[in-house]
Amino acid sequence: MKKVFFTPCGAAVVLPQKTKTEKRRSVYGITLLQGKILLACSKISNKMEFPDGKVECGETLKQALEREFVEETGWKVKVGRLIATQSDNVFMERENKFFESSIRYCAVEPIEKKGRPVDTAEVSQTRRVPTVALNEKNLAWIHFTALNRLLAKLG
């Protein structure tokens, strides 16, 4: 049976035979203020994404998300409750690696602007976008489940 992975742009890639996959833990932060979400514009997918990152060895989910938010947005944040979890098969073309990703989405509250984003290799800009303006043309495919869960909880 063929195992399908998806690129950050949403393109399907079949896992080649005898190719190894890696486990990857990632965490995404959702900042919702007055109907707008803070998003990072990805240079990889050319779409908006929730600020995120891989959980490094020895890091907690909270530490990883705090680090990634400063790197990608310049904001120091307080990590809140878990909003959603999901598992996805992701192919990172840039690294030529197949990941079995365990993903967590957490609410985050901005505390203090620490400066400009430092991760300019991946992020071109950040901006607050109304939730009603998000669609499959401008938001990365991987985020729709979490966004819909968040909006359903808010009623």
N, CA, C and O of each residue as an XYZ file, in Angstrom:
620
protein
N       0.841     -1.185      0.000
C       0.000      0.000      0.000
C       0.885      1.247      0.000
O       1.829      1.349      0.784
N       0.574      2.182     -0.877
C       1.355      3.403     -1.002
C       0.996      4.371      0.117
O      -0.169      4.533      0.478
N       2.022      5.003      0.651
C       1.825      5.980      1.700
C       2.018      7.365      1.086
O       3.039      7.635      0.454
N       1.032      8.237      1.275
C       1.063      9.560      0.666
C       1.456     10.613      1.700
O       0.970     10.608      2.831
N       2.342     11.509      1.287
C       2.790     12.634      2.099
C       2.425     13.912      1.346
O       2.161     13.879      0.144
N       2.411     15.027      2.057
C       2.053     16.292      1.423
C       3.128     17.334      1.675
O       3.689     17.410      2.768
N       3.411     18.139      0.655
C       4.366     19.237      0.784
C       3.688     20.381      1.527
O       2.467     20.367      1.684
N       4.457     21.380      1.991
C       3.828     22.542      2.624
C       2.828     23.253      1.711
O       1.922     23.932      2.197
N       2.982     23.106      0.411
C       2.039     23.709     -0.544
C       0.808     22.849     -0.755
O      -0.141     23.283     -1.408
N       0.803     21.624     -0.210
C      -0.348     20.744     -0.330
C      -0.269     19.732     -1.458
O      -1.237     19.012     -1.705
N       0.868     19.660     -2.150
C       1.023     18.689     -3.237
C       1.271     17.297     -2.662
O       2.034     17.141     -1.709
N       0.630     16.296     -3.240
C       0.781     14.909     -2.789
C       2.055     14.305     -3.354
O       2.377     14.483     -4.528
N       2.782     13.580     -2.488
C       4.006     12.884     -2.879
C       3.926     11.473     -2.306
O       3.703     11.302     -1.107
N       4.106     10.468     -3.149
C       4.086      9.077     -2.688
C       5.461      8.735     -2.128
O       6.486      9.019     -2.748
N       5.467      8.125     -0.955
C       6.717      7.711     -0.322
C       7.373      6.635     -1.180
O       6.781      5.578     -1.398
N       8.597      6.888     -1.676
C       9.282      5.864     -2.472
C       9.578      4.623     -1.627
O       9.790      4.724     -0.419
N       9.591      3.462     -2.266
C       9.896      2.217     -1.558
C      11.265      2.323     -0.894
O      12.191      2.935     -1.426
N      11.364      1.711      0.279
C      12.591      1.630      1.066
C      13.095      2.992      1.555
O      14.235      3.109      2.003
N      12.248      4.012      1.469
C      12.618      5.322      1.993
C      12.184      5.397      3.444
O      11.048      5.063      3.781
N      13.089      5.835      4.295
C      12.781      5.948      5.718
C      12.076      7.263      6.009
O      12.318      8.286      5.369
N      11.199      7.196      6.996
C      10.531      8.399      7.475
C      11.101      8.748      8.844
O      11.707      7.913      9.516
N      10.894      9.994      9.238
C      11.319     10.442     10.563
C      10.091     10.901     11.338
O       9.145     11.446     10.769
N      10.123     10.671     12.639
C       9.073     11.190     13.519
C       9.409     12.650     13.799
O      10.572     13.013     13.973
N       8.377     13.474     13.839
C       8.607     14.893     14.101
C       7.470     15.420     14.963
O       6.294     15.226     14.657
N       7.844     16.091     16.045
C       6.866     16.760     16.910
C       6.911     18.245     16.597
O       7.970     18.872     16.635
N       5.757     18.794     16.289
C       5.668     20.220     15.981
C       4.578     20.856     16.825
O       3.645     20.193     17.277
N       4.722     22.161     17.025
C       3.718     22.903     17.780
C       3.444     24.219     17.049
O       4.360     24.898     16.585
N       2.157     24.556     16.963
C       1.715     25.781     16.302
C       0.992     26.643     17.321
O       0.316     26.130     18.213
N       1.137     27.953     17.186
C       0.470     28.873     18.092
C      -0.596     29.677     17.392
O      -0.382     30.192     16.295
N      -1.751     29.784     18.033
C      -2.856     30.549     17.469
C      -3.156     31.726     18.391
O      -3.542     31.551     19.547
N      -2.968     32.927     17.851
C      -3.235     34.158     18.578
C      -4.469     34.800     17.975
O      -4.413     35.334     16.867
N      -5.566     34.757     18.681
C      -6.817     35.335     18.194
C      -7.170     36.538     19.052
O      -7.451     36.404     20.243
N      -7.154     37.715     18.438
C      -7.512     38.948     19.129
C      -8.493     39.728     18.266
O      -8.196     40.042     17.113
N      -9.648     40.038     18.812
C     -10.657     40.845     18.126
C     -10.955     40.325     16.719
O     -11.070     41.101     15.770
N     -11.078     39.007     16.599
C     -11.437     38.404     15.328
C     -10.312     38.280     14.320
O     -10.540     37.893     13.174
N      -9.092     38.608     14.742
C      -7.941     38.509     13.844
C      -6.912     37.541     14.414
O      -6.739     37.435     15.628
N      -6.230     36.833     13.507
C      -5.212     35.859     13.895
C      -3.857     36.346     13.412
O      -3.727     36.804     12.276
N      -2.839     36.250     14.276
C      -1.472     36.598     13.890
C      -0.894     35.449     13.070
O      -0.830     34.313     13.541
N      -0.477     35.747     11.848
C       0.046     34.731     10.938
C       1.406     35.140     10.394
O       1.733     36.323     10.296
N       2.182     34.131     10.046
C       3.477     34.337      9.399
C       3.324     33.983      7.926
O       2.729     32.958      7.593
N       3.850     34.812      7.054
C       3.804     34.525      5.612
C       5.031     33.694      5.262
O       6.162     34.172      5.348
N       4.800     32.460      4.871
C       5.870     31.503      4.603
C       6.512     31.737      3.242
O       5.823     31.878      2.232
N       7.842     31.775      3.231
C       8.574     31.862      1.968
C       8.560     30.520      1.244
O       8.784     30.465      0.035
N       8.300     29.447      1.970
C       8.313     28.106      1.385
C       7.022     27.847      0.607
O       7.065     27.436     -0.552
N       5.880     28.087      1.241
C       4.598     27.782      0.594
C       3.926     29.001     -0.031
O       2.952     28.868     -0.772
N       4.451     30.193      0.271
C       3.821     31.443     -0.167
C       2.398     31.580      0.363
O       1.551     32.228     -0.252
N       2.151     30.961      1.510
C       0.846     31.063      2.160
C       1.056     31.483      3.611
O       2.163     31.414      4.146
N      -0.023     31.914      4.220
C       0.047     32.290      5.623
C      -0.050     31.038      6.487
O      -0.767     30.091      6.164
N       0.685     31.058      7.586
C       0.722     29.916      8.499
C       0.691     30.419      9.932
O       1.093     31.546     10.222
N       0.209     29.565     10.819
C       0.348     29.862     12.233
C       1.833     29.751     12.561
O       2.492     28.826     12.085
N       2.379     30.671     13.364
C       3.779     30.519     13.759
C       3.978     29.150     14.408
O       3.159     28.704     15.211
N       5.075     28.497     14.049
C       5.249     27.105     14.464
C       6.711     26.711     14.498
O       7.601     27.474     14.123
N       6.920     25.505     14.957
C       8.259     24.949     14.903
C       8.342     23.528     15.397
O       7.441     22.991     16.040
N       9.456     22.962     15.065
C       9.786     21.614     15.516
C      10.208     21.695     16.976
O      10.913     22.619     17.383
N       9.773     20.725     17.747
C      10.195     20.644     19.143
C      11.585     20.019     19.143
O      11.759     18.860     18.767
N      12.568     20.803     19.571
C      13.956     20.337     19.593
C      14.177     19.380     20.764
O      13.416     19.374     21.731
N      15.214     18.587     20.657
C      15.574     17.628     21.705
C      15.753     18.361     23.035
O      16.499     19.337     23.112
N      15.076     17.897     24.067
C      15.179     18.488     25.394
C      14.208     19.632     25.646
O      14.141     20.145     26.763
N      13.455     20.041     24.630
C      12.496     21.128     24.774
C      11.106     20.594     25.087
O      10.735     19.503     24.655
N      10.353     21.365     25.832
C       8.933     21.075     26.006
C       8.176     21.750     24.858
O       8.734     22.591     24.152
N       6.912     21.381     24.677
C       6.085     22.049     23.668
C       6.019     23.550     23.938
O       6.114     24.362     23.017
N       5.857     23.902     25.194
C       5.760     25.309     25.590
C       7.039     26.059     25.242
O       6.979     27.148     24.672
N       8.190     25.494     25.574
C       9.467     26.146     25.275
C       9.671     26.311     23.772
O      10.139     27.352     23.310
N       9.318     25.280     23.020
C       9.475     25.344     21.561
C       8.602     26.446     20.972
O       9.048     27.198     20.106
N       7.370     26.542     21.434
C       6.463     27.547     20.896
C       6.899     28.958     21.286
O       6.827     29.880     20.474
N       7.345     29.123     22.508
C       7.853     30.439     22.930
C       9.051     30.850     22.072
O       9.131     31.994     21.626
N       9.972     29.931     21.843
C      11.163     30.206     21.021
C      10.766     30.545     19.592
O      11.230     31.536     19.028
N       9.909     29.720     19.013
C       9.508     29.926     17.619
C       8.760     31.241     17.426
O       8.936     31.905     16.405
N       7.930     31.624     18.389
C       7.200     32.885     18.246
C       8.152     34.070     18.205
O       7.970     34.982     17.398
N       9.158     34.066     19.061
C      10.134     35.159     19.024
C      10.872     35.147     17.689
O      11.049     36.196     17.071
N      11.305     33.966     17.238
C      12.050     33.862     15.985
C      11.221     34.291     14.780
O      11.726     34.996     13.907
N       9.958     33.878     14.719
C       9.147     34.113     13.524
C       8.333     35.400     13.549
O       7.999     35.940     12.494
N       8.007     35.900     14.748
C       7.150     37.088     14.819
C       7.763     38.244     15.599
O       7.331     39.387     15.450
N       8.758     37.962     16.425
C       9.316     38.996     17.282
C       8.541     39.183     18.580
O       8.876     40.061     19.374
N       7.504     38.365     18.810
C       6.671     38.493     20.003
C       7.038     37.468     21.069
O       7.224     36.286     20.779
N       7.138     37.948     22.315
C       7.188     37.056     23.473
C       5.732     36.728     23.782
O       4.880     37.616     23.820
N       5.453     35.430     24.004
C       4.064     35.016     24.214
C       3.912     34.156     25.461
O       4.867     33.573     25.973
N       2.671     34.104     25.922
C       2.284     33.185     26.990
C       1.500     32.066     26.320
O       0.499     32.321     25.650
N       1.948     30.832     26.498
C       1.290     29.683     25.879
C       0.111     29.254     26.740
O       0.241     29.053     27.947
N      -1.032     29.119     26.100
C      -2.261     28.747     26.789
C      -2.678     27.313     26.521
O      -1.841     26.420     26.381
N      -3.970     27.109     26.451
C      -4.542     25.765     26.358
C      -4.313     25.121     24.992
O      -4.100     25.789     23.981
N      -4.368     23.816     25.014
C      -4.293     23.023     23.789
C      -5.622     23.160     23.054
O      -6.685     22.967     23.645
N      -5.563     23.495     21.765
C      -6.773     23.671     20.955
C      -7.077     22.430     20.141
O      -8.227     21.997     20.064
N      -6.046     21.856     19.534
C      -6.260     20.706     18.645
C      -4.971     19.914     18.506
O      -3.874     20.430     18.720
N      -5.128     18.656     18.145
C      -3.988     17.802     17.804
C      -4.299     17.133     16.472
O      -5.459     16.906     16.128
N      -3.259     16.828     15.743
C      -3.446     16.080     14.507
C      -2.141     15.408     14.125
O      -1.065     15.781     14.592
N      -2.261     14.426     13.279
C      -1.099     13.734     12.727
C      -1.163     13.880     11.218
O      -2.217     13.691     10.610
N      -0.039     14.215     10.621
C       0.022     14.370      9.171
C       1.336     13.822      8.655
O       2.348     13.820      9.355
N       1.299     13.361      7.426
C       2.510     12.930      6.734
C       2.968     14.094      5.868
O       2.264     14.515      4.950
N       4.154     14.607      6.169
C       4.644     15.807      5.496
C       5.969     15.524      4.805
O       6.875     14.929      5.389
N       6.070     15.959      3.554
C       7.328     15.873      2.805
C       7.902     17.273      2.691
O       7.286     18.164      2.107
N       9.090     17.457      3.256
C       9.772     18.751      3.177
C      10.757     18.695      2.017
O      11.833     18.107      2.127
N      10.376     19.310      0.911
C      11.193     19.284     -0.300
C      12.584     19.850     -0.058
O      13.578     19.306     -0.539
N      12.647     20.927      0.678
C      13.911     21.616      0.945
C      14.922     20.699      1.633
O      16.122     20.777      1.373
N      14.420     19.832      2.512
C      15.282     18.896      3.243
C      15.316     17.520      2.596
O      16.146     16.682      2.947
N      14.405     17.290      1.645
C      14.229     15.980      1.011
C      13.993     14.894      2.066
O      14.609     13.829      2.037
N      13.071     15.203      3.010
C      12.762     14.276      4.100
C      11.259     14.095      4.227
O      10.469     15.007      3.984
N      10.899     12.879      4.616
C       9.509     12.513      4.858
C       9.298     12.425      6.366
O      10.003     11.690      7.057
N       8.323     13.178      6.869
C       8.067     13.217      8.304
C       6.674     12.690      8.633
O       5.693     13.031      7.972
N       6.607     11.856      9.662
C       5.339     11.484     10.276
C       5.183     12.455     11.438
O       5.777     12.278     12.501
N       4.380     13.476     11.216
C       4.306     14.600     12.144
C       3.181     14.468     13.155
O       2.038     14.164     12.816
N       3.539     14.706     14.397
C       2.585     14.813     15.489
C       2.491     16.305     15.790
O       3.468     16.921     16.216
N       1.317     16.881     15.569
C       1.166     18.330     15.623
C       0.220     18.728     16.747
O      -0.827     18.112     16.949
N       0.608     19.766     17.470
C      -0.213     20.332     18.535
C      -0.459     21.802     18.207
O       0.448     22.513     17.774
N      -1.683     22.242     18.417
C      -2.044     23.651     18.255
C      -2.411     24.187     19.628
O      -3.248     23.610     20.322
N      -1.791     25.284     20.019
C      -2.058     25.889     21.319
C      -2.460     27.349     21.149
O      -2.005     28.035     20.234
N      -3.320     27.805     22.047
C      -3.641     29.227     22.100
C      -2.424     29.945     22.673
O      -1.762     29.431     23.575
N      -2.134     31.119     22.153
C      -1.049     31.925     22.707
C      -1.531     33.361     22.882
O      -2.373     33.857     22.134
N      -0.972     34.001     23.886
C      -1.305     35.394     24.172
C      -0.038     36.223     24.028
O       0.954     35.952     24.706
N      -0.051     37.233     23.152
C       1.140     38.067     23.023
C       1.353     38.877     24.298
O       0.414     39.451     24.849
N       2.601     38.913     24.755
C       2.920     39.635     25.979
C       3.693     40.911     25.671
O       3.362     41.991     26.161
N       4.733     40.763     24.846
C       5.618     41.897     24.597
C       6.310     41.724     23.248
O       6.782     40.639     22.912
N       6.361     42.812     22.484
C       7.086     42.793     21.212
C       8.569     42.911     21.541
O       9.009     43.896     22.133
N       9.346     41.876     21.142
C      10.771     41.819     21.470
C      11.648     42.373     20.343
O      12.852     42.549     20.526
N      11.063     42.643     19.209
C      11.839     43.132     18.071
C      11.322     42.534     16.787
O      10.189     42.058     16.710
N      12.168     42.567     15.785
C      11.802     42.033     14.473
C      11.988     40.521     14.453
O      12.791     39.978     15.211
N      11.239     39.839     13.578
C      11.464     38.396     13.415
C      12.903     38.135     12.972
O      13.457     38.886     12.169
N      13.499     37.074     13.494
C      14.878     36.740     13.125
C      14.945     35.603     12.120
O      15.991     35.377     11.512
N      13.847     34.886     11.938
C      13.830     33.753     11.011
C      13.402     34.227      9.623
O      12.328     33.869      9.140
N      14.252     35.033      8.988
C      13.907     35.590      7.682
C      14.114     34.595      6.546
O      13.739     34.881      5.409
N      14.696     33.444      6.822
C      14.849     32.417      5.784
C      13.513     31.747      5.482
O      13.283     31.297      4.359
N      12.639     31.679      6.474
C      11.348     31.008      6.300
C      10.167     31.962      6.245
O       9.160     31.665      5.600
N      10.277     33.103      6.912
C       9.143     34.015      7.054
C       9.442     35.346      6.368
O      10.473     35.966      6.625
N       8.529     35.782      5.488
C       8.729     37.059      4.810
C       8.131     38.220      5.598
O       8.665     39.329      5.571
N       7.028     37.973      6.296
C       6.389     39.003      7.101
C       5.366     38.356      8.027
O       5.017     37.185      7.873
N       4.896     39.139      8.988
C       3.794     38.689      9.839
C       2.679     39.717      9.728
O       2.921     40.896      9.470
N       1.460     39.248      9.926
C       0.332     40.175      9.926
C      -0.868     39.550     10.614
O      -0.989     38.330     10.728
N      -1.753     40.431     11.069
C      -3.003     39.993     11.683
C      -4.075     39.986     10.608
O      -4.286     40.981      9.914
N      -4.745     38.853     10.481
C      -5.721     38.660      9.410
C      -7.069     38.274     10.022
O      -7.117     37.418     10.904
N      -8.159     38.890      9.570
C      -9.483     38.485     10.062
C      -9.757     37.021      9.717
O      -9.443     36.572      8.615
N     -10.333     36.288     10.646
C     -10.612     34.866     10.402
C     -11.511     34.674      9.190
O     -11.380     33.678      8.478
N     -12.414     35.602      8.945
C     -13.330     35.470      7.806
C     -12.613     35.610      6.466
O     -13.169     35.235      5.433
N     -11.392     36.142      6.462
C     -10.636     36.320      5.212
C      -9.764     35.110      4.882
O      -9.127     35.079      3.828
N      -9.726     34.114      5.769
C      -8.858     32.958      5.545
C      -9.556     31.915      4.691
O     -10.718     31.576      4.918
N      -8.827     31.414      3.706
C      -9.365     30.390      2.809
C      -8.220     29.553      2.249
O      -7.057     29.788      2.578
N      -8.548     28.581      1.408
C      -7.523     27.665      0.893
C      -6.531     28.346     -0.047
O      -5.492     27.767     -0.363
N      -6.830     29.555     -0.494
C      -5.895     30.275     -1.365
C      -4.793     30.976     -0.578
O      -3.692     31.177     -1.089
N      -5.093     31.349      0.674
C      -4.095     32.112      1.421
C      -3.607     31.457      2.710
O      -2.618     31.917      3.280
N      -4.259     30.404      3.190
C      -3.840     29.723      4.419
C      -3.333     28.327      4.079
O      -3.948     27.613      3.286
N      -2.221     27.942      4.675
C      -1.640     26.618      4.429
C      -2.664     25.528      4.744
O      -3.376     25.604      5.745
N      -2.728     24.527      3.890
C      -3.718     23.439      3.987
C      -3.718     22.754      5.342
O      -4.769     22.333      5.826
N      -2.559     22.639      5.952
C      -2.415     21.859      7.182
C      -3.192     22.475      8.355
O      -3.447     21.796      9.349
N      -3.572     23.762      8.244
C      -4.179     24.468      9.375
C      -5.705     24.476      9.410
O      -6.286     24.911     10.404
N      -6.361     24.014      8.367
C      -7.818     24.149      8.324
C      -8.538     23.392      9.431
O      -9.515     23.901      9.980
N      -8.087     22.202      9.770
C      -8.744     21.436     10.833
C      -8.685     22.191     12.154
O      -9.697     22.328     12.842
N      -7.498     22.680     12.506
C      -7.343     23.400     13.775
C      -8.135     24.704     13.770
O      -8.767     25.048     14.768
N      -8.105     25.423     12.664
C      -8.851     26.679     12.582
C     -10.349     26.425     12.744
O     -11.022     27.150     13.477
N     -10.867     25.425     12.081
C     -12.294     25.104     12.200
C     -12.664     24.682     13.618
O     -13.741     25.027     14.105
N     -11.783     23.938     14.284
C     -12.050     23.540     15.680
C     -12.085     24.763     16.582
O     -12.946     24.883     17.454
N     -11.135     25.672     16.362
C     -11.087     26.889     17.171
C     -12.362     27.708     16.970
O     -12.981     28.144     17.941
N     -12.747     27.911     15.737
C     -13.939     28.713     15.457
C     -15.199     28.049     15.995
O     -16.112     28.739     16.450
N     -15.266     26.711     15.950
C     -16.419     25.988     16.500
C     -16.497     26.166     18.018
O     -17.584     26.316     18.576
N     -15.328     26.150     18.686
C     -15.314     26.327     20.143
C     -15.769     27.727     20.527
O     -16.398     27.925     21.566
N     -15.444     28.695     19.676
C     -15.820     30.073     19.968
C     -17.289     30.336     19.668
O     -17.871     31.316     20.133
N     -17.884     29.424     18.866
C     -19.301     29.473     18.556
C     -19.663     30.583     17.643
O     -20.833     30.742     17.297
